[in-house]
Amino acid sequence: MQVTKKRKVRSDKKTNIKPTILLNAKIAIYRLADITETPVKDIGEYLCKAALSNKGILEVLSKHLKRDIAIENTLYRGNNNNPSIIRRTESGDCERITIRVTTNVNDTLEDLAYCLGCAKARVTATLIENAISEFSIVDDYVKGFLEEGLDKNKMKELKKLMNYVNDNETGIDYTWASMLSVIVDEVRSNTTTLLNGPNEIIEEYLVNNWRDN
């Protein structure tokens, strides 16, 4: 009797999902990918995971649930009379992106799609659109990116710069995301050769524009 061995599935194997999202959301994601030099598929996964941990986003989504579901120890009640999430309420052009998620995230998305009565790509799109519009989620991502990429001294200087620009008379408060965007845009527009990456861009900016008082 011939025995056929089943190939083991890697525990870290990722699944591709191709949600169709609002064009403005796609542009924002690609800009975030550009200034942090991170693949769009990875940012998409981060946004999905962040949305699934965000009570505010889940509360909005729960208004469309057809069936009960528990996410992170919180039970969200469904009702068959809840409005469907299949049809968009927002107007605007949409385009498709490709993201990759872990098995655990994919399982949660499939469960959520079943309880919402929609396709997995549709609920993924909703999560991503809400997450990229949530300032705290984007800001936490950028801050984490900077903390991992910059040494402690450079990060200290950048925090001092953040405090300085937010303590001015313009009334404009910069977030980590907006600050990184400003730095990248300014240095790119003032150098003939683009440096190796955003960390080097930030370092050059700090050297040329910031001194200890």
N, C-alpha and C positions, 0 to 999 in steps of 0.2 A: 504494500500500500504506500503510495507516494504521499508524502506530507509537504505541503506548501507553507513555508513560513511567511507570516504577515510582516510587512515592513513596519517598524516602529515609527510612530508619529512623534516628531520632536515637540517637546513641551513648550518651546519658545517659537514654534511655527506661527507665522502671521497670515491673516486672511485679507485679501484685497476687497475693498468696497469702493464703489464708484457712485457716490451721491451727486445729485444735481442741486447746486446751491445758487443763491442769488449772486449776480455778477459782482456787486459791491463787496460781498463777503469773500469771494474768490480773490479779488484784487487785494484786499486787506491781508489775506493769508499769504499770497505770493510776496507781498511787500515784507511781511514778517520773516518769511523764508529767505528773502534776499539779504536783509540787513543782519540776520543771524547766521547766514550760510548754513541753513538747516533744510533738508529735503521736505517738500510739501507734504509728502505722505506721513512723515514723522510729526509734523506740526498738527496735521489732521487728527492723528491718534491722540496727541496730547489734549487737544480741544475736546475730543469725545470723552476722554477719561475725566477731564476737569468738569465737563457738563454733567456727567453722571454722579459727581460728588457735590454738585452745587444745588442746594435746597431750593433756591429761587427758580432756577431753570426747570427742575423736576416738578415743582408746584405748577408751573405754567403748563408743562407737558401733561400733568395728571388730569387736567381739565378735559383731555381728549381720550382718556382711558376707557376701554370697553370692558376690561377685566382687571381684577386686582393684581398687583405686583409688589414684591418687596425688593427694595434696593437699599443696600447698606443699612440693614436693620430697620428701615422705615417702610411701613405698609402704605401704599397708595391705592385708594379705593377706585374701582372702575364702575361705570354705569353704561349700559348699552345705549342709553339715550344721549350720551355725551356727543358733542359735535365731532365729526370725523376730522382727522388730521391730514387726510389724503390730499384734499384740495387746499392750495395755498390761500392765505388771507392777504399776504403781501404782494404787491405788484412790482414788476421789474424783470429785466432779462436774467436768465439763468444759464449756467454752464456747468459741465461735469468736471469733477476732480477725482483723483485716485488716492486713496489712503490705505494704510495697512495697519491692522489692529491685532493684538494678541488674542489667543483663544479665549481667555476669560472675558475680555471686552466684547469679543464677537458673540459669545454666548449671552451676555447681558443684552446686547443689541437685538439679538434674535428673540429673546423673551419679551423685550419691550415692544418690538414690532408686532408680535403675536397679540399682546394685550392692548395695543393701540389699533389693531386691525389694519395694518399697513405693511408695506415692504420695508425690509431692513434699510435699504438705501434712503428711504424717505425719512425715517426716524433719525438716521445718521446725519442727514442734511439739516434737520431741525436742531439737533444738538450742536452741530458745528456753527451754524448761523447764530445761535444764541450765545455760544461761548466766545466767538470772535468779537461779539458786540459787548461783552462784559469786560469792563476796564480792569477789574481786579484780576481776572484770569490771564489776560494778555500781559498785564504788568508783572504778575508773579512769574510768568514764563521768561520775560526779558531779564528780570532781576536774577533768576536762577541761572540763566545763560551767562550773564556777566560774572556772577560769583564763581562759576565753574571755570571761566576762561581767563579771568584776571587774577593776578596775585593780590595778596592782602593790601599791600601799599597802594597799588593802582585802584583797587576797589574803594579804599579809604579816601583817596583823592577824588574819585568820582562822586562819592557820597557828599563830600564837602562842596563840590561843584553843584550838585543837586540842591543842597541847602542854600547856596548862594543865589542861584537863579530863581528859586522860589521865594526868596526874601527880597523882592524888589518892588518897585512901585507900579509895575504893569498890571498886577492883579492876575497874571497867568501862572497857574500851578502846573509844573511839568511832572509827568509820571516817568517811570523808568523807560517805558516804551517810547514815549515822545522824545525823551532826552536822547536815547540811542539813535532814533531817526534823525534828529537835528544834527548830531555829531557826524553820523555817516554822510548825510547830505552835504554838510559844510566842508568836510575834509575831501570828499570826492570832487566837489566843485572847485577846490583850490589846489589840487595836485594834478600834475600831468600824468603821473603813473599811479594807478590804483595799487594800494598795498596788498599784502598777502591775505588779509582777512579783517573782519570787524574788530578783533582785539588790537591788531596793529594800528587800525584807524583810530581807535579810542586812545591808545597810548600817544600817538602823534598829536591828537587834539589836546590832551592833557599837557603835553610838553610845551606846545605852542600857545596855549590859551589860559593856563592856570598856574598860579604861583601861590605858595603859602603866604598868608598875611602875617 
